């Protein structure tokens, strides 16, 4: 399983088309007022932990998610109407702005840290769950070449929901169905623990 992930990661790193419109963070900041109601003025989403932090996220990843909401490849009743009117340059500008903002780290639930760290760093060999850091990095910084997102400091509630959405087929816009393959082997308790650990990670 780990060899398969490594192979896919390398292929994605070299095979993805990197030619995209250059984003202007200053223009993105001007446009971000419509996003601030949920994600906050700097992308740290302070109001509702089910709304993700997008501050410090890789710009290409932000662009992909917005375009997926726009095309219907990823569904969300709130995000779809926000994404629909945006053109490629506006999406690139927003991505450039939010990626330039520092992400605030959170605090993990103390009783879940040990289990979450073990799963994040070592996976679960007995059930075939691959270590999260294989794609998202030891510090949760992600892999921008392969377009694997930074996860460090992300709200635990959002991460747990995302994992369950991948498992339940609600979300299917992951590269080569990698996340879907991983989460089918995870228990709810494992998802909760690793989400808490990620919340406390600092990049």
N, C-alpha and C positions, 0 to 999 in steps of 0.2 A: 504493500500500500504506500509506504513512504517513497519507494523508488518510483512508483507511478506518479506521485505528487511532484517529485523533483523533476521528472521528465516533462510533465505538463508545464511546470513553472518555467523551465528553460525554453520550451517551445513558445510559450506565450511571451516571454521576455524578448525573444528575437523576432517573433512573427507578427506582433501587433503593429498596426499602422500608427506611427507617431505624428503624422502630419495633421495638425489641427490649427485652428485660428488661435493666434496669440491673444491671451486675455489681458485686459488692462484693469488692474486692481482699483484704480481711482474711479473708473467708470462703473466697476462692479459695486463699489461702495455706494454710489449714487442710486443704483438700482436696487440695493439691498433692503430698502425700507419695507417693501412688500414681504420680504422673507423674515424680517425682524420680529414680527408678531409671534412666530413659533420658535425660530432659531436664535433669537436675540440679536442685538446690534452687531455682535462680534462672532456669532456662530456658535456660542456655547450653550444655547438652549436652556436658560435658567428656569423656565416656567413649568414645563412638563417633562419628566424623564422619559416619556415614551416618544418624544420628539428628539431626534439625534443631534449630537454635537457635530457640526461640520467644520468648525474652526480647525485649521491645521491639517485638514484632509488633503490628499493629493489632488491637484486640480483635474487631472484626467478622470479620476474616479468620480468626482463631483459632476463633471460634464456628462459622463456616461449615465449616472443615475437620473439626472434631469432629463436627458434625451430619452431614457427608457420610460420615465413617467409620461413624457410627451407622446411617445409612440404607442404606449400601452403595454410595452414589454415588462413593465413593473406597474402594479396597480396600487393606487391609494386615492381615496376620495378627496383628500385635502390637497395633495401635491399635484394631481393631474391637471386641475384647472389653473394652478399657478404656473405650471410648465408650458401649457399649450401656447400662450402668446409669445413666448420667448424665441428669438432667432438664435442661430449658432453663435454670433458674436456676443450677444447679451449673455448667453450661457457661459461662454468662455470668460467674460468679464466677471461674472459672479463667482465662478470657480477660482479665478485668480485672486479675487478679494478675500474670500473665505479661507483659501489655502494659506494666505499670508498672515492670518490671525493666530495667535497662540492659543492652543487648546488648554483649558483648565482641567487638571486632574481631579479625580474624586477620591472617595474613601471607601475601601472595601469592608464588607461585614466581617468582623474578626473571626467569627466561627466558620467562615467559608473559605478563608484565604488559603489554608493548607491544601484542601481538596481542589480548589480552583487552580492553584499554582501547579500542582502535580499534573492535572489534566492539560493545562496550557503548555507546559514544558515537556511532558512525557507522554501525553495521550493516555489511552487505556489499552494496553497490548492484549488484554484478555478478550475484549470485544471488538478490537480493530479500529478504535477511535484514534485518529492521527493527532499528534501534538499540534496545537494551534500555531505555535511559533514557526512551524515548518513553512507557513505562508505569510504570517503576519509579523514575524521577526521576534527575537528574544525580548525586545522592549515594546513590542506592539506598534512599531513604526510602519509596518506594512512593506510592500514591495511595489514602488511606483512603476518600474519597468514592466512588471506583469499585471499591473493595475489591481493589486491586492490592497485593500484599504488599511489605513492606520486605524487601530482600534484602542490604543492606550487612552485611558481616561473616559471612554465612552460610558454613557449612562447604562447601568446594569439592566434597568427595565427595558430599555430599547434593545440591547444586545440579546437579552433572553427572548424577547418577542421576535427578533429577526431570526434567531436560530429555530424557533418553533415554526415560523412562517416558511422557512426553507424545508423543514421536515414535513410540514403538512401540505406542501405544494402551493401555498399561497404566493410565495415568491420564487421565481424560477429564472431570474436574470443573472445568475452567477456564471462565471467562466467555466465552460466544459462540465457544468453541473457538479463542480467540486464540493461546494458547500452542502448541496443536497446529499451527496454521497457520504459526507462526514457525519451529518446530524442524524441520519437514520439509525446510527448506532449509539446515539447519546440518550441517556435518560433525562427526565425533567430535572432531577437533582443535580446532574452533571452540568446541565445548561445553566442552572441558577448559580452554581458555584463558580464556573468559569466566567460568567458575566460579572459576578462580584469582583473576582480577581482582576479582570480587565479594567473595571471602573477605577481601581486603585493604582493601576500602572501609570508610570510617567515616562514619556518618550525621552 
